[in-house]
Amino acid sequence: MKKQNETWGEYLANRNATKNEKLFNLTLRRKQSGEFEVVGHAAFMENNKGRTAEWVNVNARDLTRAIHNNGIVVK
């Protein structure tokens, strides 16, 4: 989980913090032009705490920037 003085952009770019798989939930809206748009305040990451897990808010712009920089792999 990100530290209190760390931004989401720094956390998502940190290889040590993201070496384990993370589960994200992001809401997208498709505009009439065909472009996808991220709905603000609708981006979450599952924070695992041993046997329990909770969904925490993630900065949507930072998450979108990380996806843009790293790409998406479809499995």
C-alpha angles and dihedrals in degrees: 000000000000120000121246095250094043124094121227089245091057092045094050091048094048108101093198092055094047101041089109119065116266129201117224131187115203128174116217131189122201114221125214089257089062096251120130119234126197113232107232119241090018101098119105139173125205109239110204116208105181106283095356130066135190135188115242128192116255126197102260094210093052092047091049090049090051091050091048092050097044103031130218125277116206114211 
